[in-house]
């Protein structure tokens, strides 16, 4: 199985599990306390998927900062060497 096939299989299995979770817990309502704001009744799948989404966004932003710092350092090294290196 190719690398793309494995990735697609993983996405399909993960999506099926997420859909199964949403169907099984769609009627479950939970209170949501966000510090200052409290919401009495929110669907559990909405809370879980929103938490996953916010977590992914935070990891992306943390990685973006490190990536930009690394790119800036590599650009300085390339310029210090004369800039003759080829771009990927």
N, C-alpha and C positions, 0 to 999 in steps of 0.2 A: 504494500500500500504506500502510495506516495505521501510526501509531507503535507501536501494540500489536502489529500483525502483524509488523513488523520485529523487535521485541523477542522475540516468540515464535519467529521464524525463527532469530534468533541463538542463543537458548537451545537450540533443537532441533539446530542444527548443532554447537554446542559440546558438547552431551550426546552426540551421535553420535561426535564425535572422541574424547571421553573414554572412551566405551565401546570404541571401536576400539583405543585405546591400551591399555586394560586387558586386552582379549582377546589382543592381540598380545604383550604383555609379562607375562602372568599367570604364566608359569613361570619367569621370571627372579627369582633370589634374590640379595639384596645384603646385605652386613654393614652394620649401623647403629651408629655410634658417637655417643653422646649425652654426651660428656664423661666422667662417672663410670660410666655404664652402657653396655655394648656388647651388642648382640644379633647373633648370628651370621648368621641367615638370615631376612630379611624380604622379602616380595613387593614388587617394584619399584612396581607401581601403588599399593599401600598407602602406601609412603613418599612418592610424588609427591602423592597426594591429601591425605595428612596435612599435608605441607608447605604445600600451597595453603590448606588450612583454617586452619592456624596463622597463615599470612600474612594471610589475610582477617580473622581475629580481631584481630591486632595493628593492622591498619589501622583497623578499626572502633573499637578502644579509643583510638587516637591521635586519630581524628576526633571521637569522643565528648567527649573533654576539650576540644578546641577549640570544639565546638558548644556545650557548656555554658557556656564562658567567654563566647562571643558572645551567647548568650541572656541571661546575667547582665548584660552591658553594655547590651544593648538594653532590658532591663527598667529599669535605672537611668536611661537617657535618657528612656524613656517616663514614668517617675515624675517626673523633673525637669521635663518639659514639662507636667505636670499630669494625665497619664494619660488624656487625652481621645481618644487614637487608637483606631481600631476594630481588633478582632482579625481576622486573615485567616480 
